[in-house]
Amino acid sequence: MNAEVLKSNETEELGEFGELVRRAFKASGQPPSANAVESAVELVELPESVTSLAGKQRFYFAMRERMKHSLQEDTGAPTLGAFIRAMRTQLSISEAAAAQMADLPLPAYMQLEAGRMPVWRAPAPTIATFCKALHIDTSLLLRWASLELAPGATFGRIDTTGEDRTAALGSLGRDADQAAAQDFETWRQEFISASGAASADSSPSGR
């Protein structure tokens, strides 16, 4: 995003790094980690506009936007909830039936389709079975789910510094972000395991 201030060789190296990050994300279904962003600084001499805290944040959110755009192109839907709704309606499954399949109360399922409840807050094993029933590619769902793990989603951020309430809010936000990341990782592992079991149960060798 700051290519205009990079030298040509730095631009090429940054492009190569970006491609590696893209491949890693596609394989893992997760957004780039802080370590991945730090690697960019170590491998390529970037201007301060990129290496500063604000620059790293811009890089992170720009990457998330690119991933989101890629998913929108792959699924033809603006959000994960809209994608699930489209897959459900293709099979003529009602919201009530889908909620039962996902082991969610109907109001919670409606929040899921509306994009107001992260899918990783639903039980991983039943969501794995749900994906199988609706023919939802589990890798796509994992990629969407990782984008629902947005830093700062629980607590707002105030750009003022040196103020006690701002510091307290920032500390609470960081704690909430870490707890959410741990919850998501646990859910992700359970979902992957459950998806593998569901596939084996549905194959001839698994019967």
C-alpha positions in Angstrom: 0.0 0.0 0.0 3.1 2.2 0.3 4.7 1.1 -2.9 5.1 4.6 -4.2 7.7 5.3 -1.5 9.7 2.1 -1.9 12.6 1.5 -4.2 12.1 -0.9 -7.1 14.1 -3.7 -5.5 12.3 -3.3 -2.1 8.9 -3.3 -3.9 9.8 -6.6 -5.6 10.9 -8.2 -2.3 7.8 -6.9 -0.5 5.7 -8.4 -3.3 7.4 -11.8 -2.8 6.8 -11.6 0.9 3.2 -10.7 0.4 2.8 -13.7 -1.8 4.3 -16.0 0.8 1.9 -14.5 3.4 -1.1 -15.0 1.1 -0.1 -18.7 0.6 0.3 -19.2 4.3 -3.0 -17.7 5.0 -4.8 -19.7 2.3 -3.3 -22.9 3.8 -4.0 -22.1 7.4 -7.2 -20.1 7.2 -5.8 -17.5 9.6 -4.9 -13.9 9.1 -1.1 -13.0 9.3 0.3 -13.1 12.9 2.3 -10.4 14.5 5.4 -12.5 13.8 4.6 -12.5 10.1 4.3 -8.7 10.1 7.7 -8.5 12.0 9.3 -10.8 9.4 8.4 -8.2 6.8 10.4 -5.6 8.7 13.4 -8.0 9.0 13.4 -9.2 5.4 12.8 -5.9 3.7 13.9 -2.3 4.6 10.6 -0.6 4.8 10.0 3.1 5.4 8.9 4.4 8.8 5.4 4.9 7.5 5.2 1.0 7.4 7.4 0.0 10.4 5.7 2.4 12.9 2.9 1.0 15.1 0.4 2.9 13.1 2.0 1.5 9.9 1.8 -2.1 11.2 -1.8 -1.6 12.1 -2.6 -0.2 8.6 -0.7 -3.2 7.1 -2.7 -5.7 9.3 -6.1 -4.2 8.4 -5.2 -3.8 4.8 -4.3 -7.5 4.7 -7.6 -8.4 6.3 -9.5 -6.3 3.8 -7.7 -8.1 0.9 -8.6 -11.4 2.5 -12.2 -10.4 2.9 -12.3 -9.3 -0.7 -10.8 -12.6 -1.8 -13.5 -14.5 0.2 -16.3 -12.4 -1.2 -15.1 -13.2 -4.7 -14.8 -17.0 -3.9 -18.2 -17.2 -2.3 -20.2 -14.5 -4.0 -21.4 -13.3 -0.6 -20.5 -10.2 1.4 -20.3 -11.9 4.7 -20.0 -15.4 6.2 -23.6 -15.2 7.4 -24.8 -14.3 3.9 -22.8 -17.2 2.4 -24.5 -19.6 4.9 -27.9 -18.2 4.1 -27.3 -18.6 0.3 -26.2 -22.3 0.8 -29.2 -22.9 3.0 -31.7 -21.4 0.6 -30.2 -23.4 -2.3 -31.2 -26.5 -0.5 -34.6 -25.2 0.5 -33.8 -25.6 4.2 -35.8 -23.3 6.6 -34.1 -21.2 9.3 -35.7 -23.3 12.0 -34.4 -26.5 10.5 -30.9 -25.0 10.0 -30.9 -23.8 13.6 -31.7 -27.3 14.8 -28.9 -28.7 12.6 -26.4 -26.2 14.0 -27.6 -26.9 17.6 -28.5 -23.3 18.1 -31.6 -21.5 19.3 -33.4 -20.0 16.4 -32.7 -16.3 17.5 -29.0 -17.2 17.8 -29.0 -18.8 14.4 -30.7 -15.7 12.9 -27.9 -13.6 14.5 -25.3 -15.9 12.8 -26.8 -15.4 9.4 -27.1 -11.7 10.0 -23.4 -11.5 10.8 -23.9 -10.5 14.4 -22.6 -13.7 16.0 -19.2 -15.2 15.2 -19.5 -18.8 13.9 -16.8 -19.8 16.3 -19.1 -19.1 19.2 -21.3 -22.0 18.1 -20.4 -25.6 19.1 -17.6 -26.8 16.8 -18.7 -30.4 16.3 -22.3 -29.5 15.3 -21.0 -26.7 13.0 -18.8 -29.3 11.3 -21.8 -31.6 10.7 -23.8 -28.5 9.6 -21.2 -27.7 7.0 -21.3 -31.2 5.6 -25.1 -31.1 5.4 -25.1 -27.8 3.6 -22.1 -28.7 1.4 -20.1 -25.8 2.8 -16.4 -26.0 2.1 -14.8 -26.1 5.6 -11.7 -24.3 4.5 -13.9 -21.3 3.3 -15.7 -21.3 6.6 -12.4 -21.3 8.6 -11.1 -18.4 6.5 -14.3 -16.4 7.1 -14.2 -17.3 10.8 -10.7 -16.0 11.2 -11.7 -12.7 9.9 -14.5 -12.5 12.5 -11.7 -12.5 15.1 -11.1 -8.7 14.9 -8.8 -7.1 17.5 -10.6 -4.5 19.5 -14.0 -5.8 18.8 -14.9 -6.2 22.5 -13.6 -2.8 23.7 -13.3 0.4 21.7 -10.0 2.1 21.4 -9.4 5.7 22.3 -6.5 7.4 20.5 -5.7 9.6 23.5 -2.6 8.7 25.6 -1.6 9.5 29.1 -5.0 9.3 30.6 -5.9 6.7 33.2 -9.3 5.6 31.8 -7.8 5.3 28.3 -5.0 3.0 29.7 -7.5 0.9 31.6 -9.7 0.5 28.6 -6.7 -0.5 26.5 -5.6 -3.1 29.1 -9.1 -4.6 29.2 -9.2 -4.6 25.4 -5.9 -6.5 25.1 -7.0 -9.0 27.7 -10.3 -9.6 25.9 -8.4 -9.9 22.5 -6.1 -12.5 24.0 -9.0 -14.5 25.5 -10.9 -14.4 22.3 -7.9 -15.5 20.3 -7.4 -18.5 22.7 -11.1 -19.4 22.4 -11.0 -19.2 18.7 -7.9 -21.4 18.5 -9.5 -24.0 20.7 -12.7 -23.9 18.5 -10.6 -24.1 15.3 -8.8 -27.2 16.4 -12.1 -28.9 17.5 -13.7 -27.9 14.2 -10.9 -29.4 12.2 -11.0 -32.6 14.2 -14.8 -32.8 13.9 -14.7 -32.1 10.2 -12.3 -34.9 9.6 -14.4 -37.3 11.7 -17.5 -36.2 9.7 -15.8 -36.9 6.4 -14.6 -40.3 7.5 -18.1 -41.2 8.7 -19.5 -40.3 5.4 -17.0 -42.2 3.3 -17.2 -46.0 2.5 -14.0 -46.7 4.5 -15.5 -45.0 7.5 -18.6 -47.1 7.7 
